[in-house]
């Protein structure tokens, strides 16, 4: 977990701050985010940490000021949730992982 020293308060409630890995770190060094994409909720006020993992063959040292991730502010949908005992039918139905094929 790499501390960034950053915090934020988005001016809208329907915004998530998404933290993505940097492509150069992953392709050149095998260093990426341990959780693929980090999500900073709009109501979170704490400091951000970047969970890096080294999938490479060589040690990698993070130094102060290094660009290790990128932040993308993203609007999110906040739907009204309705509890129901019935869902509409689809072709896929309840078939799980791999059921839609690869082509």
N, C-alpha and C positions, 0 to 999 in steps of 0.2 A: 504494500500500500504506500504509494508515493504522495506525501502531502503537497498540496499546491499553494496553500495560503490564500486561496480564492473563496469568496462567497458571493451570492447575488440575491436580489429580490426582483423577480420579473414584475413588470407593471400590469400584467394580465394574469388571471387565474387559469386560463386555458393554454398555458405554455409549459412545455417541458424542455429542459436543457439536456440534450443528448450528447454524451461523450463517446466519441468514436476513436478507434486506434488510428495511428498515422501509417499510411501504406508503406512509406520508406523504411520505417522501423521493422515492420513485419517481413517485408520482402528481403531486406539486406541483412537483418540481424536475428530474425525470428522472434522479436519482442512485440507483444500485442496486449490487448486488454484481456484479463482473465475471464471477464464476464461478457465479452463480445461488444456490448454497448452499455454504457452507464446511463442511468436516468436520474436527473436531479429534479425532483418534483417542485412545483411552483411555491409550495409552502415550506420547503426545507430552508433553514437558515444557518446550518452549520457549515464548517469548512469542507472543501472537497478533497477527496483522496482518489488517486488513480490506481486501480488494481492491475499492475503489470505482471505478465508472466513471460519468461524467457523459454521459448520452444527451440531456440537455436543451439548450436553445438559449442559456442564460445561464451564465456562470461560477458555480461554487459553491465556497465556501471552508469547509473543515471546521475548526471551532474546538474547543479543548480543552473536554472535558465534554459535547460534543454527542452525542446518541444517534443513531448511524449504522447500527446493526445490532441484531439480537436473537438471544439464545442459547436454544436448546431442547435440553435433555438428552434423549436418546432411547435406549431399549434397542435393541440390534441382535441379530440371529440370527448365531451363529457355527456354521455347519453343518460336518459332516464331509464332506470332498470325496472322491468316489470316481471314479477314472479309468475310463472306459468307451469302447469303440469304437462302441456302439449307444445310441441314445436312443429313447424311446417315440414313437409316431406321434401327431400332432395334426391337427386340421382345417387350421390355418394352415401347419403344416410349417415349411419354411425360407424362406417368403416374407418379404421384408424390409420396409423403410420404406414406409409407406402401404398395405400390403397388407390391413390390417384395416378400412380405410375411415374415414370421419369421422362416420358415423351408426350 
